[in-house]
């Protein structure tokens, strides 16, 4: 199943038969080796094939995940289609992410996506999701949502919130250790600082486990306090891993202007859409969370579940790309189009990567769906809930 990302103005999405039709300024097909195909329409005055296959040099190659093949390499062309149009069978589409203004979508395509279980997510240029279209008939469950609402006032809300915070802190420590192992011989001082940060995060995890309250309202202040203190430790460690020239001083959630925060925010936006879709598919209400406070229009449960996937999915990809020397540029405080495409490809590649989970190998995007279903089972009283742990 493939992810389709629309990242440029003036694109039209339609349906012909059982095929998705993309019309716009010079569509380009990108292929992740062993992973999804990404349609990234773009404007360019350069003379190049209209439809180019982009592939990696192999799983062991550390340079960028996607490499444009030189002219004369394999290309895909359809003599029957105009230069500005490409098609894809609907059964091969897993989701559509609209990450640009000025995109038109036909009602026929929306209906077909609902029938095929294809999510259509809309992202602002910052990466923040602002809407998602899906069929309510695919998740017409009642018992799960009743138990989700009831759990807010009992021990289940505390157990889930603690699992989320402990999982996040554990993944933060694992990520610092992951990058630190490459610095043990070449930058001993930085390695020592990262090790100390990881140990501090482990201590905060123990403090989380000690919290005992009857419901999440009573436990939230203590949980968020520990999460905030741990966050300062973690981001101080991240600052050691990225060049000072990028201007990363601290984590900025909104109105970030430096490349690091901007890339993280955009990557988190893609992650939000993945988690949001998994939660809806599991029959849960994305707006009825536990750790995050309820507010009108705030998908609190999405924000809860995102916490355990930030480090293995987004932080790892962005930091690794920066350390490899990949250029992530901003213009007027926003990522450039090329930078957004780079971050999108990195995050989607991570989604397709396989990890060990509960004794088996799964793609990370499958783990997100499994965790949403595990949460639904936990709220119904069928099992316990454990956050996903990043193995470094």
N, C-alpha and C positions, 0 to 999 in steps of 0.2 A: 504494500500500500504506500502511496506516494504523497508527499506534501507539496502543495502548489503555493508559491508565494508571489503575490503581485506587489511590486515595489515601485511602480512608476505611474505617473499621471496619464490619463487618456486611454486606459485599457478597458476593453469590454469582455465580459464573461457571458457565454451563452451555451446553449445545448442544441446539438443536432443528433437526432436518434438517441443512442446511449453513449454519446461522447461529449466531453467537455471541450468547448471551443474558446480559444483565447485569441482575441484580436487586439492589436495595438502596435506601438512603435517598435518594430524589430524585436520580436520575441526571441528569447535564447533558452535553450534547454541545457541544464546542468545535471550531470549524473554523478552521484556519490557512489563510489565503488561498494557494491554489496548493500547499498542503501536506497534512499528515495530519490526520485527525480524532482528537480526544482525548476519551475518555469519562472524566469526572472526577466520580464520584458524590460528593455532599456533603450534609450536613445543614444545613437552614436553616429558620427559622420565618417568613421573609419570604414574602409572597404574590407569587409570580412564576411565569412559565410553567415547567412541569416540564422541558421540553426546549427549550432556547434555542440559537439559532445565534449564535456569536460570531465576528466577522470583523474584519480590520484595515481602516483607512481607505485603504489603498493602499500600494504598495511604497515610496513616497517619504516617508511620514509617519514622523517620528522617535519619537512617543510610544509607549506600551506596545504590544507585538506583538499582544496580544489585547485587544479592547474589548467589554465587555458592552453589547449593544444595549438601548436604553431600552424601557420597557414599551410595547406596541403595535407593536413592530417584528416582523420576520418570526420566526415560531416554527414548530417542527415538533411536531405532536401526532399520536398514533395512537389513534383511538377504540376500537380493538380491544384495546389493551394497557393494563394498569393503570399508575398513575402511577409506580410504582417499577420499571418494566421497560423496557428498550430492547434492540434487536437490531441486528446488523450481519452481513452476509454474510461467511463465512470467507475467501472469495477476496480480500476487501479488507483483511484484517488481516495486517500484517507482523510484529507482535510484541505481546506482552502484558507489561506491567510491573506487578507487584504491589508497591506501595509502602506497604502498611499491614498491620497485624496483623488477625486476625479475618476473613480473606477465605477463602471456601470455593470449591473448584474441583472440578467433577465429573470422574470418570475418563473419561467419554465425550468430554468436551471435550479432555482431555489427549491421548487417542488421535487425535482429529481434528486437533489442532495438529501432532502428529508427522507425520501423513500429508500435511499441507499445508505443512510446513516452517516453522511458526510457533513462534518461541521464546517461552518463558514465563520471565521473569526475576523474581527476588524481591529487593527492596531493603529494608534496614532504614530506620528513620525518618531516620537520618543520611545516607542515600543509598548506603551501602556494600552492594554485592551479596553475597548469601550463598548463592544457589543459582540454577541455570538448568536448565530442562528442554528437551530437544531429542531428536530421534530419532538414534540412532547410525548408522542405515542410510543417512542422507543424507551422511555423511562417512566412509564405511568405506574409507579409504585406508591403505595400509601403507607404501609406498615413501617418502612424504613424512615420516612420523613416524620411520622408520628413519634417514633423512638428517638430520632435526632433531636426533636424539639423537647421531648421529655428529659433527655439526658443532660440538658443544660443545667438542671437544678439538682443533679445527684452526682455521685462519685465518678461516673463515666466521663463527665466533662473535665474533671481534674486529671484523671488518668490519661486521657488523650492529650490534654495541654502539656502535661509533664513529658509525655513521650515525644511530642513535637520539639520542645525546647531541648531535651536531652539529645535527641537525634541531630538537631542543628548544631549544638555545641560539639558533639562527637565528630561530625563531618568537618567542622571548622578545624578542629585539631588534626584530623587526618589529612586535610589539604595542606596545612602548613608542614606536616611531616613529609608529605609527598614531594613538595618542592624542596624542602630542606635536605633531603637525602642526596640531591645532586650538588649541594653546596658544601658538603661535609669536608671535602678535601680542598676545594678552591676558595671558599669564603667561610673560614671557621667561625669568625665572629658572628656573621649573619646566621649561620647554622645554629650556634649556641642560643641566640636570641629566639629563633623559631622554636627550638626545643623547649625553652622556658615558657613560651607562649602556649604551646601545646599542653604542657603540664598544668598551667593555670586554668586552661579550659577544662581539663579533666577534673580539677577540683570543683569548678563551678557545676559540673554535671552531678557530682555527689550532692551538692547543696540542693539542686533541683529535686533529687530523689527524696530528700528529707522533708519536703513540703507536704503537710497533711492538712487538708481542708475539706469541708463537706461538699463544696461546689466551686466552680471556676471563678465566680464573682469574688469569693473570699480568697482564692489563691492567686488571682491574676496579678495583683500588685507585686507580690514576691517573685513571681515568675518573670515578669517583665523587667524587674530590677536586676535580676541575675542575668537575663538575656542582654540587657544594656551594658552591664559591666563586662561581660564576655565579649560583646561586640567590639568594645574599645581595644581589647587585647588582640582580637583577631585582625581587625583592620590595621592595627599598628604593625602586625606581622606581614600583611599584604603589602603595606607601604615599602617594606624592605625588599620585596620581590619585583617591583616595577621601577623603571628608570625615574629619577627625580625630575628629569626634563619634562615629563608628562603632567606634572603639577598635581599629582594625586596626594592630598593631605589627609582627607577623611572621607567617610562614606556620605554621599549626597544623594538623597532619594529623588528630589525634585529640583528642577532648574539647574542641573549639573552642567558644567561647561567643559570640564577636563575630559580627555578621551577615555580614561579608565572608567569613571563613573557613568559616562554616557553609554559606553559599550555594555557595562553591567546592566544598566536600566533597560536597554533595548533587549538584551538577552533574557532578562527577567520577564519582559512583556511576552515573549514567545513561550516561556515556561508557564506563565499565568494561563495562557490560552490552552496549553496542554492539560494542565491540572483542572481547569474549569470544565473542559470537555469530559475528562475522566470522572469528575464528581457528578456531573449530570448523567452520564451513562450508568453510574452506580445507583442512581435513584435518590441521590442526596440533594439537599437544597444548598446551592453555593453561597447563599446570603446568611445562613444560620451557622456561624462559626462558634468557636469556644475561646481560644486564646485572644484573638483580636476582637475588639469591642464592636458591637453592632451599630451601624449607622446607615441611613437611607442611601441606597445605591452602592454600598460597600460590600463586595463579595467576601465576607469574613472567613468562611470555610476555605475558600480558594487561597487566601492569604495564609491560613493556618498550614495547609498541606504543602504549599510552596516551600516552606522553611526547610524541610528535610531534603530538598532537591537542589537548592541554590548552589552549594559548593560542588557537588559532583557533576552538575550539568552545565552551569553557566560560569561560575568563578574559575573552575579548572580550565575551561576552554579559553576564556578571555585572557587569563594570566599567562597560560602557555603560549598563546599566539603573540602576546606582547614580548615575552621573553625570547621568542624565536625571531623577533625583529619585524613582525607584521605591522604595517602602517595602519593605524586606526585614527583617521583624521576627523576633525570637527570644523564646521563653518558656521559662524554666528551662533555658537553654543549648541549646535546640533550635529549629529553624525552626518557625514557626507553619504551620498547614495552608495558609493563603493564600500564605505565602512559598514553601512547597514547590511549590505549583501554579505560581506565577510563575516560579520557577527552571526547573521542568520545561518550561514552555511556551517559555521563552527558549532552552534548550538544544535542544529538538526543532525549533524554528524554524531554528536554526543548522544542524542536521543536514539540513534540507530546502533550505538555501541552496546556490546554485551557485557553484563556484569553477573557476578555470583549473587544469588538471592534465594534464601531459604533452601540451599542445597542444590539449586539448579541454575542454568544459564538462561538469562532473559535479556532482551533489549531493554534499555532504560525506559523507553516510552511505554513498554509493556508493564514494567514495574510500577509506573505511575498509576496505570489502570488497576493493577492488582491491589495496590495500597488503598485506592478509593473503595474498592470492593471489600477489602479487609476492614476498613473503617465502618462501612455499612453493616457488615457482619458483627463487628464489635458492639455497635450501638443497638443491634437487635438482641444482644446477649449471647451470640453464638461462639465468640472467641475473644482473645485479648488483642491488643494493638501494639505493635512494635514499629518504630520508625525505621526507614531505610538507612543502612549504614554504609558509607563510602569506604571501600577497602583499598588501601594505598599500597 
